[in-house]
């Protein structure tokens, strides 16, 4: 896949806050030395990684490689929980030849106070207006982009073929908060691909909610994760 990612200045800054993998060694050093508050609110304005678009492409190309053989063949509607700037959807749009409609969910704020723990009040670094701009700049059609602030009422009438949530739903977004939404929008054929923080969830927990649960990828880091592919949601 030769997908190219175009990012404006604001998007680059937000991505550096959202994905630590995109930080340079110097940026990581300053973040650790001065703390996340100073880094987020002040230092981030003085750094720009000239190679961030290339690094971003490689990062999300690798993400796609872990899930591509589990993706449904035919698709109309994709839901992304905790979409951030929606970069993974740029790649999915190419995979499906620009056919899908996208339903993107995230918070719409940049927190000045660092929060810890797993709750609906996790720290957030996102601007949903910027999400739409980035997707438009990278070839998605405006009529196919549907964006929802999770702090507001979410009303999705379409049936979803794929629910994706990378380093979001099993991290900062409690799965149980979305069960009623999934019950409304998803069918037994809907495929779910999402990450769980290994110390927060057990795979066995999701066997209560799906007839099919498979670990398709794992990653050992400060926050070890397992990537699951699930089917046949039990509504």
N, C-alpha and C positions, 0 to 999 in steps of 0.2 A: 504494500500500500504506500503510495507516494503523497499522501495528504500533507499539505502545507498549512501551517497555522500562522495567521496574521494577528498581531497584538499591538494595540496602541499603548501609550505610556501608562495610563491608569490601569489597564488590564494587567500589564506586567507587574505593577506594584501590588495589585491585589493577589496575583498568583504567587508572588514571593511570600505573602502572608498566609495564603491557603496551603501551599505545598512546600514543606521544608526541603524536599528533594531538589528544588530549583535554586536554592541558595548557594552562593559560592562559599568557599572555605572562609574567606574574609567576612562575609555577611553572617555566617554561622558563628564565627568567633565573637563578633560584635553583639550579636543577639544574646549569646550566653553571658558575655561580660557585662553588658549594660541592662540586661533584662528585657522581657518581651514588651513591657509598657513603653520604654524609651525607643526600642527598635520599631515598634508598630506606629508610634505617633510622631517620631522625629527622624530617626536615622534612615528609615525606609525612603525618605524623600531625596537622599543624597547618593543613592546607589542605583545603578542600572547595569544589569548584566547584558552585554551586547549579544551574547549567544543564547539568550533565554528562549527565543522562538525555536531554535534548533533543539535545545535541550527539552523544551516542552513537547515538541513533536516526537522525540525519541521516547520520552516518558509515557505519553499516551498511546504511542504505537505499541509499546511493550504491554500496556494495559489491554489493548485490543487483542494482542496475541494470546493472552491468557483466557480470553472468553469467546473468541471467534467461532470455535467449533461447537459451542453450546448455544449460539444465537439461533433463533427461529429462522427458517428459510424465507418465509413470507411474513410481511409485517405492515401494519397500518399506523399503529399508535405506540409510542414509547413514552414511559414515565421515568424521569430521573429524580430521585429523592436526594436532596442535598447537592444540587447540581453545580454550585459554585458559578464559575463563568461558563459552564456547559461545554468545555473543550472536548470531552469524550463524545459528545453528540455531533461534533464536526466530523469525527471519524465514522460514527454510525450512519450519518447522512450519506457519506460516500459508499459505505458498505451496501446500503440499500438503495443506491442510485437516486438519491434525493426524493424518495417517495414518502417517507413517514411523516406523521404529525408528531410534534414533541410537546410533552407536558412536563414542565420543569418546576421543581419545588425547592425553595430555600428561604432562608431568612434574608432580610433586606436591611442590613445595618453593619457598621464597623464599630465594634466595641472598643471603648477606651480603657475599660477595666477588665483585667484578665480574670476569667472564671475557670474553675476546675471541676472535674466530675462529669458524670453522664446524666444530663437532664436536659429539659427543653430550653434551659438558659445557658447553654454552652456558648463559648466565645464565638463571635461571628465576624467574618471579614468578607462582606459581599455587597454588591450593588447590582440589583436585578435589572436596572436600566442598562448597565454596562454589559450584563450578560446578553441582553438582546442585541446590543451593538456589535459585540464580538461575533455572535452567530450570524448576523446579517453580513458582516465583513468577510465571513468565511463561507458564504455561499448558501446558507439556509434561506428559505422563503419566509417573509414576515407572516404570511397567512398560516404557516405551519408551526409557528412558535407560540406556545401558550405558557405563560409564566405566572406562578402563584407564590405569594408571600405566605409562608406557613403560619405566620402570626395572625393571618386573616382566614376567612372562610374559604374552603377549597371546594369548588363545584366542577366536577369532571363528568360529563355525560357519556363519553365514548368508552368502549371496551378496550382495555390495554393489552397489547400482545407481549410487551417486554417491560419489566420493571428493573431498572438498574440503579445501583447506589454504591459507588465506590468510595470507601473510607468515610462513609456518612451514616447510613441507617443503623449499622451495628456499632457505631462509634458514638456519635453525638445525638442521633435521632432514635429515640426509643422505638423499637419495632411495634410495640403494643399500641402506640399512639396512631398508627396508620392502618390498623386492622380493619376498622369500619370503612375506610376509604378503599382498601383493597377489596373488601367484600362487595362493594358497589361497582367497582371498575374492572375487576379481574374475573377471569373464568378459569375452569380447570386446565385450560390450555396455555394460560399465561405463564411465561418463563420469568423467574426472578433470579437476578444475579446481583449479589451484594456481599459486602465484607462484614465480618464480625471481629470485634476485639476479643482475642482469645481469653483474656482474664475477666471479661464481662459476660459473655454468653458461652454456653455449651452447645455443640451441634445438636445434641439431643433435644434441646428446647425447641428447635425449629421442626423437628419431626412431629411435634404436636400440631403444627400448623400446615404442614405439607405432607403429601404422600410420598414425594420423592425429594431427597436431600443428598447432595453430593458435594464434597470438598474438591474444588477444581484447581486451587492454588493456595499456597501458604507462604508467609513472609515472616522471617524472624528479624525483629528490630526492637527498639525501645518499646513500641506498641505492637507486639506480634499479632498478625491477623490470619484469618482463614477466609478464603473467597468461596462462597457457596453458589451452586446452581440448584434452584428449587422449582418444583412443578406441582400441579394439582393442589392449589391453595384450598384449605379447609375453611370455608366461610361460615 
